[in-house]
Amino acid sequence: MEPGRALTAYCGWYLTTVLDVKRVHGERFAVLSGGTDHLRTPVTKGHDQPFAVLARSEEGEDGPVTLVGRLCTPKDVFARHVTAALAVGDVVAFAMAGAYAWNISHHDFLMHPKPEFHYLS
């Protein structure tokens, strides 16, 4: 067990917007405005990052989907084959982003903008 991660992982959320939902070879993908250059944890740990959908419309198709970022690398994946109703414009809030998220990410990958940080007390 790593005490620092155990204390801080649950203290952060990473929010990103759905840019596109598309099908490729019968599989559904949701392309997000952020990427693993902001939240590298799922790639590093090899897991699906837990998330919640903040729907902005009722048009989201429900079913299996892979959540991907906008980077040009096949490793830019947040979660694979998870069940979610998603539509363009929805916000995806990834939990457990308080440890090993931003600080281990490739901040300047392809010069994409950095995320905004908001702190609540």
N, CA, C and O atoms as a printed pandas DataFrame, in Angstrom:
     atom_number atom_name residue_name chain_id  residue_number  x_coord  y_coord  z_coord
0              1         N          MET        A               1    0.839   -1.179    0.000
1              2        CA          MET        A               1    0.000    0.000    0.000
2              3         C          MET        A               1    0.883    1.242    0.000
3              4         O          MET        A               1    1.933    1.286    0.641
4              5         N          GLU        A               2    0.433    2.227   -0.724
5              6        CA          GLU        A               2    1.148    3.488   -0.801
6              7         C          GLU        A               2    0.307    4.548   -0.080
7              8         O          GLU        A               2   -0.716    4.975   -0.615
8              9         N          PRO        A               3    0.708    4.981    1.116
9             10        CA          PRO        A               3   -0.111    5.884    1.933
10            11         C          PRO        A               3   -0.460    7.201    1.234
11            12         O          PRO        A               3   -1.596    7.663    1.343
12            13         N          GLY        A               4    0.482    7.812    0.524
13            14        CA          GLY        A               4    0.191    9.082   -0.144
14            15         C          GLY        A               4   -0.897    8.949   -1.186
15            16         O          GLY        A               4   -1.798    9.785   -1.257
16            17         N          ARG        A               5   -0.824    7.909   -1.994
17            18        CA          ARG        A               5   -1.844    7.685   -3.019
18            19         C          ARG        A               5   -3.187    7.344   -2.377
19            20         O          ARG        A               5   -4.237    7.792   -2.838
20            21         N          ALA        A               6   -3.144    6.552   -1.315
21            22        CA          ALA        A               6   -4.381    6.177   -0.628
22            23         C          ALA        A               6   -5.109    7.408   -0.084
23            24         O          ALA        A               6   -6.339    7.438   -0.048
24            25         N          LEU        A               7   -4.359    8.409    0.331
25            26        CA          LEU        A               7   -4.966    9.628    0.874
26            27         C          LEU        A               7   -5.455   10.579   -0.205
27            28         O          LEU        A               7   -6.476   11.242   -0.025
28            29         N          THR        A               8   -4.746   10.657   -1.320
29            30        CA          THR        A               8   -5.046   11.711   -2.291
30            31         C          THR        A               8   -5.792   11.272   -3.547
31            32         O          THR        A               8   -6.389   12.116   -4.216
32            33         N          ALA        A               9   -5.782   10.010   -3.888
33            34        CA          ALA        A               9   -6.411    9.563   -5.146
34            35         C          ALA        A               9   -7.880    9.968   -5.227
35            36         O          ALA        A               9   -8.359   10.342   -6.297
36            37         N          TYR        A              10   -8.584    9.899   -4.129
37            38        CA          TYR        A              10  -10.027   10.194   -4.126
38            39         C          TYR        A              10  -10.334   11.682   -4.034
39            40         O          TYR        A              10  -11.501   12.075   -4.049
40            41         N          CYS        A              11   -9.309   12.508   -3.940
41            42        CA          CYS        A              11   -9.506   13.951   -3.741
42            43         C          CYS        A              11   -9.567   14.744   -5.036
43            44         O          CYS        A              11   -9.760   15.959   -4.992
44            45         N          GLY        A              12   -9.413   14.110   -6.173
45            46        CA          GLY        A              12   -9.423   14.854   -7.420
46            47         C          GLY        A              12  -10.332   14.239   -8.466
47            48         O          GLY        A              12  -10.538   13.026   -8.495
48            49         N          TRP        A              13  -10.867   15.087   -9.316
49            50        CA          TRP        A              13  -11.684   14.677  -10.453
50            51         C          TRP        A              13  -11.120   15.341  -11.701
51            52         O          TRP        A              13  -10.619   16.464  -11.640
52            53         N          TYR        A              14  -11.200   14.650  -12.828
53            54        CA          TYR        A              14  -10.790   15.218  -14.107
54            55         C          TYR        A              14  -12.019   15.260  -14.998
55            56         O          TYR        A              14  -12.602   14.219  -15.300
56            57         N          LEU        A              15  -12.419   16.458  -15.424
57            58        CA          LEU        A              15  -13.600   16.627  -16.262
58            59         C          LEU        A              15  -13.195   16.960  -17.685
59            60         O          LEU        A              15  -12.299   17.771  -17.918
60            61         N          THR        A              16  -13.867   16.326  -18.629
61            62        CA          THR        A              16  -13.597   16.548  -20.044
62            63         C          THR        A              16  -14.908   16.399  -20.826
63            64         O          THR        A              16  -15.861   15.786  -20.345
64            65         N          THR        A              17  -14.942   16.954  -22.009
65            66        CA          THR        A              17  -16.173   17.002  -22.799
66            67         C          THR        A              17  -16.115   16.008  -23.958
67            68         O          THR        A              17  -15.052   15.770  -24.532
68            69         N          VAL        A              18  -17.262   15.436  -24.293
69            70        CA          VAL        A              18  -17.364   14.522  -25.433
70            71         C          VAL        A              18  -17.390   15.356  -26.719
71            72         O          VAL        A              18  -18.291   16.169  -26.926
72            73         N          LEU        A              19  -16.391   15.142  -27.574
73            74        CA          LEU        A              19  -16.311   15.847  -28.864
74            75         C          LEU        A              19  -17.040   15.116  -29.973
75            76         O          LEU        A              19  -17.615   15.735  -30.868
76            77         N          ASP        A              20  -17.012   13.776  -29.905
77            78        CA          ASP        A              20  -17.600   12.976  -30.979
78            79         C          ASP        A              20  -17.906   11.582  -30.446
79            80         O          ASP        A              20  -17.207   11.076  -29.567
80            81         N          VAL        A              21  -18.937   10.975  -30.976
81            82        CA          VAL        A              21  -19.252    9.570  -30.710
82            83         C          VAL        A              21  -19.369    8.919  -32.077
83            84         O          VAL        A              21  -20.181    9.329  -32.906
84            85         N          LYS        A              22  -18.542    7.890  -32.307
85            86        CA          LYS        A              22  -18.532    7.285  -33.634
86            87         C          LYS        A              22  -18.347    5.782  -33.539
87            88         O          LYS        A              22  -17.952    5.244  -32.505
88            89         N          ARG        A              23  -18.644    5.125  -34.646
89            90        CA          ARG        A              23  -18.452    3.677  -34.741
90            91         C          ARG        A              23  -17.327    3.390  -35.724
91            92         O          ARG        A              23  -17.258    3.967  -36.809
92            93         N          VAL        A              24  -16.454    2.487  -35.317
93            94        CA          VAL        A              24  -15.359    2.032  -36.167
94            95         C          VAL        A              24  -15.359    0.510  -36.094
95            96         O          VAL        A              24  -15.171   -0.068  -35.024
96            97         N          HIS        A              25  -15.572   -0.137  -37.245
97            98        CA          HIS        A              25  -15.654   -1.597  -37.320
98            99         C          HIS        A              25  -16.655   -2.151  -36.306
99           100         O          HIS        A              25  -16.397   -3.171  -35.666
100          101         N          GLY        A              26  -17.792   -1.478  -36.163
101          102        CA          GLY        A              26  -18.856   -1.932  -35.286
102          103         C          GLY        A              26  -18.677   -1.593  -33.812
103          104         O          GLY        A              26  -19.577   -1.845  -33.012
104          105         N          GLU        A              27  -17.543   -1.032  -33.442
105          106        CA          GLU        A              27  -17.295   -0.671  -32.035
106          107         C          GLU        A              27  -17.515    0.827  -31.849
107          108         O          GLU        A              27  -17.115    1.631  -32.692
108          109         N          ARG        A              28  -18.154    1.197  -30.740
109          110        CA          ARG        A              28  -18.468    2.600  -30.466
110          111         C          ARG        A              28  -17.351    3.251  -29.643
111          112         O          ARG        A              28  -16.868    2.686  -28.662
112          113         N          PHE        A              29  -16.956    4.455  -30.069
113          114        CA          PHE        A              29  -15.922    5.227  -29.389
114          115         C          PHE        A              29  -16.463    6.611  -29.060
115          116         O          PHE        A              29  -17.177    7.215  -29.861
116          117         N          ALA        A              30  -16.119    7.107  -27.877
117          118        CA          ALA        A              30  -16.403    8.489  -27.520
118          119         C          ALA        A              30  -15.067    9.208  -27.463
119          120         O          ALA        A              30  -14.198    8.860  -26.663
120          121         N          VAL        A              31  -14.906   10.217  -28.320
121          122        CA          VAL        A              31  -13.673   10.994  -28.372
122          123         C          VAL        A              31  -13.843   12.192  -27.440
123          124         O          VAL        A              31  -14.785   12.973  -27.576
124          125         N          LEU        A              32  -12.917   12.321  -26.492
125          126        CA          LEU        A              32  -13.012   13.355  -25.466
126          127         C          LEU        A              32  -12.070   14.512  -25.756
127          128         O          LEU        A              32  -11.083   14.347  -26.472
128          129         N          SER        A              33  -12.366   15.679  -25.205
129          130        CA          SER        A              33  -11.534   16.861  -25.446
130          131         C          SER        A              33  -10.190   16.778  -24.738
131          132         O          SER        A              33   -9.235   17.437  -25.151
132          133         N          GLY        A              34  -10.102   15.994  -23.700
133          134        CA          GLY        A              34   -8.838   15.802  -22.994
134          135         C          GLY        A              34   -8.185   14.513  -23.442
135          136         O          GLY        A              34   -8.664   13.833  -24.350
136          137         N          GLY        A              35   -7.095   14.196  -22.796
137          138        CA          GLY        A              35   -6.411   12.967  -23.156
138          139         C          GLY        A              35   -5.533   12.484  -22.026
139          140         O          GLY        A              35   -5.511   13.060  -20.938
140          141         N          THR        A              36   -4.817   11.426  -22.302
141          142        CA          THR        A              36   -3.937   10.886  -21.276
142          143         C          THR        A              36   -2.713   11.770  -21.059
143          144         O          THR        A              36   -1.876   11.466  -20.209
144          145         N          ASP        A              37   -2.597   12.861  -21.817
145          146        CA          ASP        A              37   -1.576   13.861  -21.499
146          147         C          ASP        A              37   -1.993   14.673  -20.275
147          148         O          ASP        A              37   -1.175   15.389  -19.697
148          149         N          HIS        A              38   -3.252   14.567  -19.881
149          150        CA          HIS        A              38   -3.769   15.206  -18.672
150          151         C          HIS        A              38   -3.955   14.199  -17.543
151          152         O          HIS        A              38   -3.663   14.501  -16.386
152          153         N          LEU        A              39   -4.436   13.014  -17.870
153          154        CA          LEU        A              39   -4.742   11.978  -16.878
154          155         C          LEU        A              39   -4.157   10.656  -17.380
155          156         O          LEU        A              39   -4.819    9.907  -18.098
156          157         N          ARG        A              40   -2.953   10.390  -17.009
157          158        CA          ARG        A              40   -2.239    9.226  -17.528
158          159         C          ARG        A              40   -2.488    7.960  -16.710
159          160         O          ARG        A              40   -2.030    6.883  -17.093
160          161         N          THR        A              41   -3.189    8.068  -15.614
161          162        CA          THR        A              41   -3.379    6.950  -14.699
162          163         C          THR        A              41   -3.899    5.679  -15.370
163          164         O          THR        A              41   -3.325    4.616  -15.137
164          165         N          PRO        A              42   -4.960    5.727  -16.194
165          166        CA          PRO        A              42   -5.467    4.470  -16.753
166          167         C          PRO        A              42   -4.450    3.745  -17.632
167          168         O          PRO        A              42   -4.400    2.515  -17.634
168          169         N          VAL        A              43   -3.650    4.487  -18.370
169          170        CA          VAL        A              43   -2.623    3.873  -19.213
170          171         C          VAL        A              43   -1.533    3.264  -18.338
171          172         O          VAL        A              43   -1.090    2.140  -18.576
172          173         N          THR        A              44   -1.111    4.004  -17.337
173          174        CA          THR        A              44   -0.023    3.554  -16.469
174          175         C          THR        A              44   -0.423    2.350  -15.634
175          176         O          THR        A              44    0.354    1.406  -15.490
176          177         N          LYS        A              45   -1.619    2.377  -15.089
177          178        CA          LYS        A              45   -2.089    1.304  -14.210
178          179         C          LYS        A              45   -2.754    0.166  -14.981
179          180         O          LYS        A              45   -2.974   -0.912  -14.430
180          181         N          GLY        A              46   -3.073    0.401  -16.250
181          182        CA          GLY        A              46   -3.696   -0.642  -17.060
182          183         C          GLY        A              46   -5.112   -0.981  -16.633
183          184         O          GLY        A              46   -5.508   -2.146  -16.624
184          185         N          HIS        A              47   -5.876    0.056  -16.275
185          186        CA          HIS        A              47   -7.249   -0.184  -15.852
186          187         C          HIS        A              47   -8.195    0.825  -16.505
187          188         O          HIS        A              47   -7.757    1.789  -17.133
188          189         N          ASP        A              48   -9.489    0.586  -16.347
189          190        CA          ASP        A              48  -10.508    1.535  -16.788
190          191         C          ASP        A              48  -10.698    2.556  -15.677
191          192         O          ASP        A              48  -10.987    2.189  -14.538
192          193         N          GLN        A              49  -10.537    3.832  -16.000
193          194        CA          GLN        A              49  -10.684    4.887  -14.998
194          195         C          GLN        A              49  -12.166    5.028  -14.646
195          196         O          GLN        A              49  -12.994    5.157  -15.548
196          197         N          PRO        A              50  -12.521    5.007  -13.354
197          198        CA          PRO        A              50  -13.928    5.183  -12.979
198          199         C          PRO        A              50  -14.419    6.578  -13.376
199          200         O          PRO        A              50  -13.663    7.548  -13.311
200          201         N          PHE        A              51  -15.678    6.674  -13.784
201          202        CA          PHE        A              51  -16.204    7.947  -14.263
202          203         C          PHE        A              51  -17.705    8.044  -14.038
203          204         O          PHE        A              51  -18.387    7.056  -13.762
204          205         N          ALA        A              52  -18.192    9.271  -14.166
205          206        CA          ALA        A              52  -19.627    9.561  -14.157
206          207         C          ALA        A              52  -19.896   10.456  -15.357
207          208         O          ALA        A              52  -19.038   11.244  -15.756
208          209         N          VAL        A              53  -21.083   10.336  -15.929
209          210        CA          VAL        A              53  -21.462   11.157  -17.079
210          211         C          VAL        A              53  -22.404   12.250  -16.599
211          212         O          VAL        A              53  -23.407   11.981  -15.939
212          213         N          LEU        A              54  -22.066   13.486  -16.940
213          214        CA          LEU        A              54  -22.934   14.632  -16.673
214          215         C          LEU        A              54  -23.577   14.981  -18.007
215          216         O          LEU        A              54  -23.042   15.761  -18.794
216          217         N          ALA        A              55  -24.747   14.377  -18.240
217          218        CA          ALA        A              55  -25.409   14.496  -19.547
218          219         C          ALA        A              55  -25.959   15.903  -19.744
219          220         O          ALA        A              55  -26.552   16.491  -18.839
220          221         N          ARG        A              56  -25.752   16.425  -20.939
221          222        CA          ARG        A              56  -26.282   17.743  -21.294
222          223         C          ARG        A              56  -27.504   17.608  -22.194
223          224         O          ARG        A              56  -28.170   18.599  -22.494
224          225         N          SER        A              57  -27.799   16.388  -22.621
225          226        CA          SER        A              57  -28.981   16.140  -23.448
226          227         C          SER        A              57  -29.465   14.727  -23.175
227          228         O          SER        A              57  -28.809   13.954  -22.477
228          229         N          GLU        A              58  -30.598   14.408  -23.724
229          230        CA          GLU        A              58  -31.173   13.072  -23.558
230          231         C          GLU        A              58  -30.885   12.201  -24.778
231          232         O          GLU        A              58  -31.460   11.120  -24.908
232          233         N          GLU        A              59  -30.008   12.649  -25.671
233          234        CA          GLU        A              59  -29.781   11.979  -26.940
234          235         C          GLU        A              59  -28.716   10.898  -26.893
235          236         O          GLU        A              59  -28.484   10.231  -27.902
236          237         N          GLY        A              60  -28.066   10.703  -25.764
237          238        CA          GLY        A              60  -26.967    9.749  -25.684
238          239         C          GLY        A              60  -27.396    8.311  -25.896
239          240         O          GLY        A              60  -28.348    7.837  -25.275
240          241         N          GLU        A              61  -26.690    7.621  -26.774
241          242        CA          GLU        A              61  -26.935    6.204  -27.008
242          243         C          GLU        A              61  -26.300    5.408  -25.872
243          244         O          GLU        A              61  -25.140    5.626  -25.521
244          245         N          ASP        A              62  -27.064    4.490  -25.305
245          246        CA          ASP        A              62  -26.561    3.676  -24.198
246          247         C          ASP        A              62  -25.970    2.384  -24.745
247          248         O          ASP        A              62  -26.467    1.828  -25.725
248          249         N          GLY        A              63  -24.917    1.919  -24.112
249          250        CA          GLY        A              63  -24.312    0.663  -24.523
250          251         C          GLY        A              63  -22.810    0.696  -24.367
251          252         O          GLY        A              63  -22.255    1.665  -23.850
252          253         N          PRO        A              64  -22.146   -0.363  -24.813
253          254        CA          PRO        A              64  -20.694   -0.434  -24.679
254          255         C          PRO        A              64  -20.002    0.664  -25.490
255          256         O          PRO        A              64  -20.373    0.939  -26.631
256          257         N          VAL        A              65  -19.001    1.278  -24.883
257          258        CA          VAL        A              65  -18.261    2.352  -25.518
258          259         C          VAL        A              65  -16.838    2.362  -24.968
259          260         O          VAL        A              65  -16.604    1.993  -23.817
260          261         N          THR        A              66  -15.899    2.784  -25.794
261          262        CA          THR        A              66  -14.526    2.980  -25.354
262          263         C          THR        A              66  -14.277    4.480  -25.321
263          264         O          THR        A              66  -14.504    5.177  -26.310
264          265         N          LEU        A              67  -13.809    4.973  -24.179
265          266        CA          LEU        A              67  -13.554    6.406  -23.999
266          267         C          LEU        A              67  -12.103    6.692  -24.354
267          268         O          LEU        A              67  -11.185    6.174  -23.718
268          269         N          VAL        A              68  -11.903    7.521  -25.377
269          270        CA          VAL        A              68  -10.563    7.826  -25.861
270          271         C          VAL        A              68  -10.334    9.330  -25.861
271          272         O          VAL        A              68  -11.274   10.124  -25.891
272          273         N          GLY        A              69   -9.054    9.700  -25.826
273          274        CA          GLY        A              69   -8.682   11.102  -25.921
274          275         C          GLY        A              69   -8.454   11.494  -27.360
275          276         O          GLY        A              69   -8.720   10.719  -28.279
276          277         N          ARG        A              70   -7.961   12.701  -27.548
277          278        CA          ARG        A              70   -7.776   13.246  -28.900
278          279         C          ARG        A              70   -6.345   13.122  -29.411
279          280         O          ARG        A              70   -6.026   13.617  -30.492
280          281         N          LEU        A              71   -5.490   12.470  -28.646
281          282        CA          LEU        A              71   -4.097   12.338  -29.050
282          283         C          LEU        A              71   -3.958   11.303  -30.172
283          284         O          LEU        A              71   -4.825   10.447  -30.348
284          285         N          CYS        A              72   -2.868   11.393  -30.918
285          286        CA          CYS        A              72   -2.649   10.478  -32.047
286          287         C          CYS        A              72   -1.829    9.270  -31.606
287          288         O          CYS        A              72   -0.836    8.922  -32.246
288          289         N          THR        A              73   -2.239    8.643  -30.528
289          290        CA          THR        A              73   -1.575    7.438  -30.059
290          291         C          THR        A              73   -2.641    6.431  -29.628
291          292         O          THR        A              73   -3.636    6.816  -29.014
292          293         N          PRO        A              74   -2.450    5.170  -29.935
293          294        CA          PRO        A              74   -3.447    4.165  -29.537
294          295         C          PRO        A              74   -3.504    3.953  -28.028
295          296         O          PRO        A              74   -4.398    3.260  -27.542
296          297         N          LYS        A              75   -2.573    4.531  -27.281
297          298        CA          LYS        A              75   -2.589    4.402  -25.819
298          299         C          LYS        A              75   -3.437    5.479  -25.154
299          300         O          LYS        A              75   -3.539    5.508  -23.928
300          301         N          ASP        A              76   -4.038    6.353  -25.927
301          302        CA          ASP        A              76   -4.857    7.433  -25.368
302          303         C          ASP        A              76   -6.268    6.923  -25.067
303          304         O          ASP        A              76   -7.242    7.336  -25.697
304          305         N          VAL        A              77   -6.351    6.025  -24.098
305          306        CA          VAL        A              77   -7.618    5.369  -23.740
306          307         C          VAL        A              77   -7.847    5.507  -22.242
307          308         O          VAL        A              77   -6.962    5.211  -21.440
308          309         N          PHE        A              78   -9.044    5.961  -21.869
309          310        CA          PHE        A              78   -9.428    6.094  -20.470
310          311         C          PHE        A              78  -10.143    4.848  -19.950
311          312         O          PHE        A              78   -9.922    4.429  -18.814
312          313         N          ALA        A              79  -10.995    4.262  -20.779
313          314        CA          ALA        A              79  -11.767    3.082  -20.370
314          315         C          ALA        A              79  -12.225    2.346  -21.624
315          316         O          ALA        A              79  -12.616    2.965  -22.614
316          317         N          ARG        A              80  -12.172    1.008  -21.569
317          318        CA          ARG        A              80  -12.529    0.191  -22.727
318          319         C          ARG        A              80  -13.821   -0.600  -22.477
319          320         O          ARG        A              80  -14.001   -1.209  -21.423
320          321         N          HIS        A              81  -14.695   -0.573  -23.456
321          322        CA          HIS        A              81  -15.912   -1.402  -23.457
322          323         C          HIS        A              81  -16.720   -1.253  -22.164
323          324         O          HIS        A              81  -17.131   -2.245  -21.562
324          325         N          VAL        A              82  -16.940   -0.013  -21.748
325          326        CA          VAL        A              82  -17.755    0.256  -20.564
326          327         C          VAL        A              82  -19.157    0.641  -21.026
327          328         O          VAL        A              82  -19.329    1.120  -22.147
328          329         N          THR        A              83  -20.139    0.442  -20.191
329          330        CA          THR        A              83  -21.506    0.791  -20.548
330          331         C          THR        A              83  -21.794    2.215  -20.110
331          332         O          THR        A              83  -21.654    2.558  -18.936
332          333         N          ALA        A              84  -22.198    3.042  -21.070
333          334        CA          ALA        A              84  -22.510    4.437  -20.775
334          335         C          ALA        A              84  -23.382    5.012  -21.876
335          336         O          ALA        A              84  -23.279    4.613  -23.036
336          337         N          ALA        A              85  -24.237    5.948  -21.506
337          338        CA          ALA        A              85  -25.020    6.719  -22.468
338          339         C          ALA        A              85  -24.282    8.036  -22.669
339          340         O          ALA        A              85  -24.169    8.836  -21.741
340          341         N          LEU        A              86  -23.780    8.260  -23.882
341          342        CA          LEU        A              86  -22.979    9.449  -24.172
342          343         C          LEU        A              86  -23.423   10.115  -25.457
343          344         O          LEU        A              86  -23.792    9.451  -26.426
344          345         N          ALA        A              87  -23.381   11.451  -25.449
345          346        CA          ALA        A              87  -23.668   12.239  -26.638
346          347         C          ALA        A              87  -22.666   13.387  -26.696
347          348         O          ALA        A              87  -22.067   13.753  -25.685
348          349         N          VAL        A              88  -22.493   13.946  -27.880
349          350        CA          VAL        A              88  -21.608   15.093  -28.049
350          351         C          VAL        A              88  -22.059   16.209  -27.097
351          352         O          VAL        A              88  -23.245   16.528  -27.014
352          353         N          GLY        A              89  -21.103   16.788  -26.390
353          354        CA          GLY        A              89  -21.392   17.868  -25.447
354          355         C          GLY        A              89  -21.507   17.421  -24.003
355          356         O          GLY        A              89  -21.420   18.244  -23.092
356          357         N          ASP        A              90  -21.705   16.114  -23.779
357          358        CA          ASP        A              90  -21.758   15.615  -22.403
358          359         C          ASP        A              90  -20.398   15.799  -21.740
359          360         O          ASP        A              90  -19.367   15.853  -22.409
360          361         N          VAL        A              91  -20.415   15.894  -20.429
361          362        CA          VAL        A              91  -19.179   15.999  -19.659
362          363         C          VAL        A              91  -18.929   14.652  -18.990
363          364         O          VAL        A              91  -19.833   14.065  -18.395
364          365         N          VAL        A              92  -17.702   14.175  -19.093
365          366        CA          VAL        A              92  -17.303   12.940  -18.418
366          367         C          VAL        A              92  -16.400   13.346  -17.259
367          368         O          VAL        A              92  -15.381   14.009  -17.455
368          369         N          ALA        A              93  -16.783   12.942  -16.055
369          370        CA          ALA        A              93  -16.021   13.269  -14.846
370          371         C          ALA        A              93  -15.326   11.996  -14.367
371          372         O          ALA        A              93  -15.972   11.057  -13.901
372          373         N          PHE        A              94  -14.003   11.983  -14.491
373          374        CA          PHE        A              94  -13.220   10.831  -14.063
374          375         C          PHE        A              94  -12.843   10.989  -12.601
375          376         O          PHE        A              94  -12.254   11.994  -12.202
376          377         N          ALA        A              95  -13.188    9.989  -11.810
377          378        CA          ALA        A              95  -12.879    9.984  -10.380
378          379         C          ALA        A              95  -11.433    9.533  -10.167
379          380         O          ALA        A              95  -10.747    9.120  -11.103
380          381         N          MET        A              96  -11.000    9.620   -8.941
381          382        CA          MET        A              96   -9.680    9.154   -8.514
382          383         C          MET        A              96   -8.548    9.809   -9.308
383          384         O          MET        A              96   -7.587    9.145   -9.696
384          385         N          ALA        A              97   -8.671   11.108   -9.546
385          386        CA          ALA        A              97   -7.658   11.842  -10.305
386          387         C          ALA        A              97   -6.780   12.697   -9.393
387          388         O          ALA        A              97   -6.116   13.620   -9.866
388          389         N          GLY        A              98   -6.770   12.403   -8.105
389          390        CA          GLY        A              98   -5.993   13.202   -7.165
390          391         C          GLY        A              98   -4.567   12.737   -6.980
391          392         O          GLY        A              98   -3.766   13.448   -6.373
392          393         N          ALA        A              99   -4.227   11.570   -7.483
393          394        CA          ALA        A              99   -2.855   11.066   -7.348
394          395         C          ALA        A              99   -2.454   10.376   -8.645
395          396         O          ALA        A              99   -3.266    9.699   -9.275
396          397         N          TYR        A             100   -1.216   10.551   -9.032
397          398        CA          TYR        A             100   -0.683    9.950  -10.256
398          399         C          TYR        A             100   -1.585   10.236  -11.452
399          400         O          TYR        A             100   -1.893    9.340  -12.238
400          401         N          ALA        A             101   -1.988   11.441  -11.574
401          402        CA          ALA        A             101   -2.813   11.846  -12.707
402          403         C          ALA        A             101   -2.028   12.883  -13.504
403          404         O          ALA        A             101   -1.289   12.528  -14.423
404          405         N          TRP        A             102   -2.178   14.132  -13.168
405          406        CA          TRP        A             102   -1.480   15.208  -13.864
406          407         C          TRP        A             102    0.035   15.123  -13.677
407          408         O          TRP        A             102    0.789   15.336  -14.627
408          409         N          ASN        A             103    0.477   14.818  -12.476
409          410        CA          ASN        A             103    1.914   14.878  -12.191
410          411         C          ASN        A             103    2.740   13.821  -12.928
411          412         O          ASN        A             103    3.958   13.980  -13.019
412          413         N          ILE        A             104    2.148   12.762  -13.453
413          414        CA          ILE        A             104    2.917   11.774  -14.221
414          415         C          ILE        A             104    2.580   11.816  -15.713
415          416         O          ILE        A             104    3.060   10.992  -16.492
416          417         N          SER        A             105    1.755   12.779  -16.097
417          418        CA          SER        A             105    1.326   12.871  -17.493
418          419         C          SER        A             105    2.348   13.621  -18.342
419          420         O          SER        A             105    3.195   14.347  -17.822
420          421         N          HIS        A             106    2.252   13.432  -19.649
421          422        CA          HIS        A             106    3.127   14.109  -20.609
422          423         C          HIS        A             106    2.505   15.465  -20.954
423          424         O          HIS        A             106    1.776   15.592  -21.938
424          425         N          HIS        A             107    2.797   16.460  -20.143
425          426        CA          HIS        A             107    2.109   17.752  -20.187
426          427         C          HIS        A             107    2.130   18.450  -21.539
427          428         O          HIS        A             107    1.124   19.036  -21.938
428          429         N          ASP        A             108    3.218   18.404  -22.234
429          430        CA          ASP        A             108    3.330   19.156  -23.482
430          431         C          ASP        A             108    3.246   18.272  -24.721
431          432         O          ASP        A             108    3.762   18.635  -25.777
432          433         N          PHE        A             109    2.601   17.118  -24.599
433          434        CA          PHE        A             109    2.484   16.196  -25.726
434          435         C          PHE        A             109    1.779   16.884  -26.889
435          436         O          PHE        A             109    0.621   17.280  -26.762
436          437         N          LEU        A             110    2.452   17.029  -28.000
437          438        CA          LEU        A             110    1.928   17.647  -29.220
438          439         C          LEU        A             110    1.367   19.054  -29.000
439          440         O          LEU        A             110    0.524   19.524  -29.764
440          441         N          MET        A             111    1.843   19.710  -27.957
441          442        CA          MET        A             111    1.485   21.102  -27.663
442          443         C          MET        A             111   -0.008   21.319  -27.402
443          444         O          MET        A             111   -0.512   22.423  -27.610
444          445         N          HIS        A             112   -0.718   20.291  -26.953
445          446        CA          HIS        A             112   -2.122   20.467  -26.586
446          447         C          HIS        A             112   -2.201   21.346  -25.342
447          448         O          HIS        A             112   -1.288   21.326  -24.517
448          449         N          PRO        A             113   -3.269   22.111  -25.195
449          450        CA          PRO        A             113   -3.368   22.987  -24.019
450          451         C          PRO        A             113   -3.455   22.192  -22.717
451          452         O          PRO        A             113   -3.953   21.067  -22.684
452          453         N          LYS        A             114   -2.966   22.796  -21.675
453          454        CA          LYS        A             114   -3.031   22.183  -20.349
454          455         C          LYS        A             114   -4.440   22.362  -19.771
455          456         O          LYS        A             114   -5.141   23.300  -20.150
456          457         N          PRO        A             115   -4.860   21.491  -18.874
457          458        CA          PRO        A             115   -6.192   21.640  -18.271
458          459         C          PRO        A             115   -6.200   22.788  -17.256
459          460         O          PRO        A             115   -5.151   23.212  -16.769
460          461         N          GLU        A             116   -7.387   23.272  -16.952
461          462        CA          GLU        A             116   -7.556   24.256  -15.877
462          463         C          GLU        A             116   -7.628   23.486  -14.561
463          464         O          GLU        A             116   -8.091   22.346  -14.524
464          465         N          PHE        A             117   -7.174   24.106  -13.504
465          466        CA          PHE        A             117   -7.258   23.507  -12.183
466          467         C          PHE        A             117   -8.157   24.373  -11.315
467          468         O          PHE        A             117   -8.022   25.596  -11.297
468          469         N          HIS        A             118   -9.074   23.737  -10.598
469          470        CA          HIS        A             118   -9.952   24.428   -9.658
470          471         C          HIS        A             118   -9.868   23.698   -8.332
471          472         O          HIS        A             118   -9.997   22.475   -8.272
472          473         N          TYR        A             119   -9.653   24.455   -7.274
473          474        CA          TYR        A             119   -9.489   23.864   -5.950
474          475         C          TYR        A             119  -10.660   24.261   -5.067
475          476         O          TYR        A             119  -11.037   25.432   -5.016
476          477         N          LEU        A             120  -11.228   23.298   -4.380
477          478        CA          LEU        A             120  -12.333   23.543   -3.450
478          479         C          LEU        A             120  -11.840   23.296   -2.040
479          480         O          LEU        A             120  -11.058   22.379   -1.792
480          481         N          SER        A             121  -12.296   24.107   -1.139
481          482        CA          SER        A             121  -11.905   23.876    0.262
482          483         C          SER        A             121  -13.115   23.864    1.157
483          484         O          SER        A             121  -12.985   23.683    2.368
